[in-house]
Amino acid sequence: MLRGTVLSVASPNFQLDPAAAIFPDQSIEVRTFPQTEFEDAAGVGSLAPGQAVRVRGLLLVKQSGPNAEMVLVAEKVDARP
């Protein structure tokens, strides 16, 4: 499970600022789907920038040129602080 703070929401996805020090200066795109389980949130539309969340899913690295972007395919999003 990855903890972090919501940076922005663009349904059905959102940007996460991870709390883990292994991801310095890098946000993670969290992709949600109809199968994604939400706890203490009605869905991605109920998330707000600055909100603390925990996310579980498959973390992928998307290579785009010389830069790598992190994408998390969310199985569960927990909005409990």
N, C-alpha and C positions, 0 to 999 in steps of 0.2 A: 504494500500500500504506500502510495506517495502522498505526502502532505504538501500543501502550498496555499497560495492566495490567488483568487481569480483576478486576472488583469483586465480582461474584456470578454464580452459574450457576443457571439455572432451565431445564433441558433442554426444548426444543432450542435455547434462546437463552441469551445471557449479556450482562451489562453490562460495558462497556469504559470505562476512564478513559484517554482519549487523551493521548498524550505531546505532541502538536502544540499549540503555543501559540495556534493559531487557534480552539481550542475551550476557552476558559477556563471553569472551574467547570461543565462540562457533561459528563455521561456519555452514552455512545452505546449504544443497544440493538442488539446484533448478533444477527440472526436466521439460523439455520442450517437447512439442508434436507438430505434424503438425497443431493442432488447436490453438496453442499459438500465440497470436498477438504480433508482435514486432513493436515498434515505434522508429524511428530514428536508426534502426539497420536492416540489411538484414536477420538476423537470428542469432542463437547462435554462428555460426562460425565467425561472424563479431565482437563478443565481445572480449575484451583483458584484461588480468590481470591488475589491477589498475584502471579500468574504473568504474566510478560511474553509478549505475543503480537504477531504482525503479521497484519493482516486485509486482504483484498482483496475488493472487491465494489462494489455500487451504494449510494451514500450518499443517503438521502432525508430530507426534512424533513417531519415529521408535525405539522400544525398542530392544536393542541387549545386552543381559546379564545385568550387573549392570549399563551400560551406556545407555543414550538416545541420539538418533541422530535426528536432525530436518531435515525434508524434505518438500520443498515447491513445490506443483504441480502448475506450472505457467499457469495462464490464460493470463497474459500480462506482457511483459518486455519492459520497457521504458528506452532507453539509453540516454535520454536528461540529461545533467548535472543539 
